[in-house]
Amino acid sequence: MSETLHVDCLVIGAGPAGSAAAIDMAREGLKVLVIDRGEFPRFRIGESFLPRTKRALRRLGVLDRCMALPHARKVGVEISMGDRRYGSRTYFFRDTIGNGEKDAFNMARVHLDMMMVEAARDAGADVRTSCALRSIQSHGDTGIIADTDAGIVHAKWMIDASGQASALGREFGTRRYHSFLRNVAYFEHFEGVIRPSGNAANCFGLTVMDEGWFWLIPLDEHRTSVGFVAREPLHRSLDVAPEDRFWWAVERTPIMAERMANARGPSTNRVIADFTYRCDPFAGPGFFLVGDAAAFLDPVWSTGLTLGLLAAEQAAAGVIRMSRGARPATERARYQAWATRVVSRAFRLVEGFYDPGFRDLLFAPSQPRELVRGFVTLLAGEFDAVQPATAVRCWALGSMCAIQKRVGFAPRTRPFRLRPDGVNNRAPVATLARGVAAQ
């Protein structure tokens, strides 16, 4: 006979966003049940974080625990075309406006996610893994009834932090995909990768081409996460097995062929869809959507975890206020307005990366320092409390992008395209990388 549970809040998903919301609510004395269909520890992609991530973890009181785990410092972003035709441009978090964090970190998600689950349990939340949501039997301001592997759950409120599974978005049919950001990522972890050095040491490496882009994320002293994100025209037409597409792209990109020349790791790659979407509304009678359950953005600027933690804080605060008598309609409207504003800012930043005018300015030999500071402040993840000084700079940058497309006051960039026959000596590169991996 199935168990019947009565809780204040049911959280679907024990990832960082769900665990963060549980920590806040449990510390305020609420009875919180977190369920997750997966097993922990587990592999997850999304390993590069922003300065705003650090501030969110500091607020939760878990930053010290996090920094005790294997990680790599991250001080900015190095951006290059696939053949270095414009050299490299480096954007440092130290140039952000205000007194926020001036650096960030990268970390394998297996460490971060497990730490957050343990912190939620320490705060008093009941966290159950390998426990799936089966169905939502009813929802509303009078309460939630959910059928789960743990039994029938009666909750006053529910927070959906189920990630790309998007439990409520799928249940209600509200997921809407972006018109052109329908990418696919091919990736793996390696040792022996040549990382950015010199002025760009400890930077996230971003290599750009017409067909997509590569990420290079140092995870610790030895391991590096490397991935190729293919835009829709390529991944739909490419006659190469999905598990072989990472090395296929490496062999056609000079910078990556160089950096991966002595790499040790798998000869095939993992695959994940990076289709950008949003599930609007972000709140409804009895529920809130946070993190990837609410919206998933192309990962080019590493915004995902930051947005999830910020949303978790807001949703948990709404539940706490309702537990003290606040009107549900007021809290729904408050969260909907906040989430719409923050997600829209992040969407614009991601869309800008694919805008030719914006890319011209990214690689421009001369850049107005104050506009760069506005851009870097958003790059640092400061989406939730944009100050007037930042807003003005970002507005000016957007205006310059629009003018650039029409007038071209900065040099036009010629996009690098993957070399159809590979780079020079591509066969030895492929043989070495795959051969070492197989040993």
Buried (B, 14 or more C-beta within 10 A) or exposed (E): EEEEBEBBBBBBBBBBBBBBBBBBBBBBEBBBBBBBBBEBBBEBBBBBBBBBBBBBBEEBEBBEBBEEBEBBEBBBBBBBBBBEEBEBBBBBBEBBBBEBBBBBBBBBBBBBBBBBBBBBBBBBBBBBBEBBBEEBEEBEBEBBBBBBEBBBBBBBBBBBBBBBBBBBBEBBEBBEEBEEBBBBBBBBBBEBBBBBEEEBBBBBBBBBBBBBBBBBBBBBEEBBBBBBBBBBEBBEEBEEEBBBBBBBBBBBBBBBBBBBBBBBBBBBBBBBEBBBBBBBBBBBBBBBBBBBBBBBBBBBBBBBBBBBBBBBBBBBBBBBBBBEEBEBEEBBEBBBEBBBEBBEBBBEBBBBBBBEBBBBBBBBEEBBEBBBBBBBBBBBBBBBEBEEBBBEBBEBBBEBBEEBBEEEEBEEBEBBEBBEEBBEEBEEBBEBBBEBBEE
